[in-house]
Amino acid sequence: MQDRIAIVGAGLIGRAWAIVFARAGCQVRLHDADPHALADCQRLLLENIGDLAGHGLITEAPAAVLARIKPTANLAETLEDAALVQENVRETLEAKRAIFAEMDALSAPDAILASSTSWLMASEFSEGLPGRHRVMVGHPVNPPYLIPLVEVAPAPWTSDAAVQRAHALYRQAGQSPVLLRKEITGFLLNRIQGAVLNEALNLYAGGYASVQDLDKVLKDGLGLRWSFMGPFETIDLNAPAGLLDYARRYGPTYRDVARGQQPNDWDDALVARIDAERREALPATELAARARWRDNRLMALVAHQRTQARDAD
Ligand SMILES: NC(=O)c1ccc[n+]([C@@H]2O[C@H](COP(=O)([O-])OP(=O)(O)OC[C@H]3O[C@@H](n4cnc5c(N)ncnc54)[C@H](O)[C@@H]3O)[C@@H](O)[C@H]2O)c1
């Protein structure tokens, strides 16, 4: 992949995007307004790229991948000739509006401008921009160099050509883009994650199971299948005659259960009880080490998936 990529914001997600595109062969410029963030990024990047190499997830020496990422203090220089500008500054509407105005003014007219925002809609921060037809959300999952999903969420005024170009660029970089046909807060992944969390909170609050056992329902149950197929394919295979058969057998029960489900308030007392069970299982001092353990488990899983035939889409 030959395209030049600009990454704006060199925090957790910006650095991870830089690895995605550098790993694919792109020249990447990585910008941050904070000189400390830029100064730190080479060391942090090398740590992550080294972990990938350790799991056989890159074929080159880590230094070769790192050499394609150029930390750049000047925004205009970062954006020069970029085919895609991926924005990763802090998650406030004001910050997104301000940086998109700058990116629109300084980038090449045909550059794609994509935001990593987790919750904001492109129409909220691009409405007044002359180049709003090339603005969209490209929401990654942390860290995108291990989890390939990208939610492409255009505003009503984003052109089809820009959406297709972004889709192609993400695919070429090894990601798995999905398209939101209409804007909605939280896109797809966080809405589905929110629905699962809502029910887990309610089941815990109702005294039905411990925090540990609710986590086990996913890790030793649903999650095993969900790492290679989604809920619709799951139910298609869980009745002898497929999805329609499943819906006839179990649909009415799911509907009755759903009618009884309520939004959880996430009240402080409930969250504190869940936190107490988590802290008993994992002291706060061990959180960072456990996060690194998680990333290594993910890498082992991704390495395994690479040995399996993957569906074309
Ligand atoms: N952390 C996650 O798990 C995750 C997952 C998906 C999407 N996101 C989204 O990615 C974006 C970045 O999140 P993060 O976790 O990397 O945050 P972060 O705090 O780690 O990084 C943000 C970086 O942006 C820099 N910055 C702020 N204003 C800037 C400006 N005007 N110009 C250039 N740089 C600027 C900061 O100095 C900082 O280094 C957010 O919109 C977030 O919602 C985060």
The ligand as an SDF file (V2000), in Angstrom:
LIG
                    3D

 44 48  0  0  0  0  0  0  0  0999 V2000
   -9.3530    4.7370   23.8870 N   0  0  0  0  0  0  0  0  0  0  0  0
  -10.1880    3.9390   23.2320 C   0  0  0  0  0  0  0  0  0  0  0  0
  -10.3910    2.7750   23.5860 O   0  0  0  0  0  0  0  0  0  0  0  0
  -10.8640    4.4400   21.9740 C   0  0  0  0  0  0  0  0  0  0  0  0
  -11.4280    3.5040   21.0850 C   0  0  0  0  0  0  0  0  0  0  0  0
  -12.0240    3.9830   19.8950 C   0  0  0  0  0  0  0  0  0  0  0  0
  -12.0570    5.3480   19.6410 C   0  0  0  0  0  0  0  0  0  0  0  0
  -11.5040    6.2280   20.5370 N   0  0  0  0  0  0  0  0  0  0  0  0
  -11.5530    7.6640   20.2210 C   0  0  0  0  0  0  0  0  0  0  0  0
  -10.2660    8.0650   19.7780 O   0  0  0  0  0  0  0  0  0  0  0  0
  -10.0580    9.4530   20.1030 C   0  0  0  0  0  0  0  0  0  0  0  0
   -8.7450    9.5990   20.8710 C   0  0  0  0  0  0  0  0  0  0  0  0
   -8.8250    8.8250   22.0600 O   0  0  0  0  0  0  0  0  0  0  0  0
   -7.5160    8.3550   22.8600 P   0  0  0  0  0  0  0  0  0  0  0  0
   -7.9600    7.2930   23.7990 O   0  0  0  0  0  0  0  0  0  0  0  0
   -6.4070    8.0890   21.9110 O   0  0  0  0  0  0  0  0  0  0  0  0
   -7.1890    9.7110   23.6830 O   0  0  0  0  0  0  0  0  0  0  0  0
   -5.7730   10.2080   24.2750 P   0  0  0  0  0  0  0  0  0  0  0  0
   -6.1040   11.1420   25.3560 O   0  0  0  0  0  0  0  0  0  0  0  0
   -4.8900    9.0200   24.5760 O   0  0  0  0  0  0  0  0  0  0  0  0
   -5.1000   11.0110   23.0570 O   0  0  0  0  0  0  0  0  0  0  0  0
   -5.5510   12.2410   22.5640 C   0  0  0  0  0  0  0  0  0  0  0  0
   -4.3330   12.9710   22.0140 C   0  0  0  0  0  0  0  0  0  0  0  0
   -4.7900   14.0860   21.2230 O   0  0  0  0  0  0  0  0  0  0  0  0
   -3.8780   15.1420   21.4380 C   0  0  0  0  0  0  0  0  0  0  0  0
   -4.5430   16.3970   21.0500 N   0  0  0  0  0  0  0  0  0  0  0  0
   -5.5210   17.0700   21.7150 C   0  0  0  0  0  0  0  0  0  0  0  0
   -5.9040   18.1580   21.0030 N   0  0  0  0  0  0  0  0  0  0  0  0
   -5.1590   18.1640   19.8740 C   0  0  0  0  0  0  0  0  0  0  0  0
   -5.0890   19.0180   18.7310 C   0  0  0  0  0  0  0  0  0  0  0  0
   -5.8870   20.0730   18.6100 N   0  0  0  0  0  0  0  0  0  0  0  0
   -4.2180   18.7290   17.7510 N   0  0  0  0  0  0  0  0  0  0  0  0
   -3.3990   17.6440   17.8520 C   0  0  0  0  0  0  0  0  0  0  0  0
   -3.4140   16.8100   18.9030 N   0  0  0  0  0  0  0  0  0  0  0  0
   -4.2830   17.0570   19.8970 C   0  0  0  0  0  0  0  0  0  0  0  0
   -3.5140   15.0510   22.9110 C   0  0  0  0  0  0  0  0  0  0  0  0
   -2.3040   15.7370   23.1900 O   0  0  0  0  0  0  0  0  0  0  0  0
   -3.4010   13.5440   23.0830 C   0  0  0  0  0  0  0  0  0  0  0  0
   -2.0810   13.0880   22.8600 O   0  0  0  0  0  0  0  0  0  0  0  0
  -11.2840    9.8990   20.8970 C   0  0  0  0  0  0  0  0  0  0  0  0
  -12.1940   10.5410   20.0410 O   0  0  0  0  0  0  0  0  0  0  0  0
  -11.8630    8.5710   21.3910 C   0  0  0  0  0  0  0  0  0  0  0  0
  -13.2580    8.6240   21.6130 O   0  0  0  0  0  0  0  0  0  0  0  0
  -10.8930    5.8060   21.6900 C   0  0  0  0  0  0  0  0  0  0  0  0
  1  2  1  0
  2  3  2  0
  2  4  1  0
  4  5  1  0
  4 44  2  0
  5  6  2  0
  6  7  1  0
  7  8  2  0
  8  9  1  0
  8 44  1  0
  9 10  1  0
  9 42  1  0
 10 11  1  0
 11 12  1  0
 11 40  1  0
 12 13  1  0
 13 14  1  0
 14 15  2  0
 14 16  1  0
 14 17  1  0
 17 18  1  0
 18 19  2  0
 18 20  1  0
 18 21  1  0
 21 22  1  0
 22 23  1  0
 23 24  1  0
 23 38  1  0
 24 25  1  0
 25 26  1  0
 25 36  1  0
 26 27  1  0
 26 35  1  0
 27 28  2  0
 28 29  1  0
 29 30  1  0
 29 35  2  0
 30 31  1  0
 30 32  2  0
 32 33  1  0
 33 34  2  0
 34 35  1  0
 36 37  1  0
 36 38  1  0
 38 39  1  0
 40 41  1  0
 40 42  1  0
 42 43  1  0
M  CHG  2   8   1  16  -1
M  END
$$$$
